[in-house]
Amino acid sequence: MAEQTAPPESTGPPGAVSAGPPGPAAGARPDKPDAAVVRDALGVGIAVGLSGFAFGVTSAGSGLSLLQTCVLSLLVFTGASQFALVGALAAGGNPYTAAAGAFFLGVRNAFYGLRLSQLLALPRAVRPFAAHWVIDETTAVTLPQPTRRAARIGFTVTGLTLYVLWNLTTLVGALGAEALGDTDAWGLDAASPAVFLALLAPMLKSTTERVTAGLAVLLALTLLPVLPAGVPVLLSALAAPVVLFLMGRTKRGPNAGSAADGSATQRKKGERRS
């Protein structure tokens, strides 16, 4: 006899039709008000944009002219790569080597772009301009948004606010570098990495994410003395597949052992019966 499936329980009278919209699907995230998205985006854009002052001071203190400093912020517009470039130049490095290190450090933005292009789905004519704003901060604000509309608002507001403030404060910092004296004594070159860590830390919620981040830091610090600037950061991404591989082996170990024990037990029972 075929097994019968009971109909779903109804909370209303028989034959009644629900007048309201269906509830959200399991796992669906509720919509986020536009004002809340703008507030979050402005908070990140303003906080990080002000650190352009540190880059302007550091760049001018490293020997770059006012024009060179401002052009870097206008055209490169990725703080980590900019700090890496001027830091290598200040240390007496070859300009081509410094530029190569900054380039490799900025390669991560291309991987951000792969994800954001699907999430934002911008018109083709806009994509080249939007690509210039694909950086750590815009990605951090865009990815958690529950809808495409919220993602576009977050990306646009963060990118616009950060781009304008970063370039303005770069100009102010470069002009005021002489008033500060020895820029190395202020430690302003640590401003951009500190901001990046402040954005990243709240996103590390699970044990796997924390272990991956810790291993990535260990790899970067180990390779830093022996490789050009920017390369250790790229190689630290190997921490993710290593952690996933080890976790996969850990999960398969007990299960594989249990399955083997179960099979052996079944064979023994069969032998006893025979």
Secondary structure, 3 states (H helix, E strand, C coil): CCCCCCCCCCCCCCCCCCCCCCCCCCCCCCCCCHHHHHHHHHHHHHHHHCCHHHHHHHHHHCCCCHHHHHHHHHHCCCHHHHHHHHHHHHCCCCHHHHHHHHHHHHCHHHHHHHHHHHHHCCCCCCHHHHHCCCCHHHHHHHCCCCCHHHHHHHHHHHHHHHHHHHHHHHHHHHHCHHHHCCHHHHCHHHHHHHHHHHHHHHHCCCHHHHHHHHHHHHHHHHHCCCCCCCHHHHHHHHHHHHHHHHHHHHHHHHHHHHHHHHHHHHHHHHHHHC
